[in-house]
């Protein structure tokens, strides 16, 4: 788990291109941090999810998809991801990062770099709420539309672990001026200040 200036020193594969771009605006960001892709990968490995998900979707033929069957399997996969436990050491690392980043109370949101879809919440303290929002975000990858898109484009249900951006405050609004400064990404600003790109 890294601040944006720290993330800018790491590879894009670990933290995402957007994290590198946001590091230039770190002083304008609300309380925030980057959860590297390895955190999600460790969750999947420790919960034995690749094997369980592989067995769950074994009957799906990517060349001839029965969408009714796929929809039911996606519901099971989403539930599996949401109900699988993070290891205690991972939970402690995340809670410590939430505290160190200054997300000690109030609203927050999290999302993948370069994506608009976010999960949000608000609690005092927010630690458990961040955990639940993170699990919801990961589970979104197993919703019907997401799995069908992977099958159509990749011929597989497999996905790569990706980083997550966690911000204090609600999701932002489009900021065309900032988008122009950053190039290809559409920037977002909330009442609390700059909160990211999508």
Protein Blocks (a to p, Z undefined) as FASTA:
>chain_A
ZZfklmmmpcfklnojklmmmmmmmmmpccdddddfklmmmmmmmnommmmmmmmmmmpc
fklccfklmmmmmmmmmmmmmmpccdfklmmmmmmmmmmnopagcjdddddehiabdcdd
ddddfklmmmmmmmmmmmmmmgmklmmmmmmmnopabdcdddddddedjdddddfklmmm
nomaccdddfkbcfbdZZ
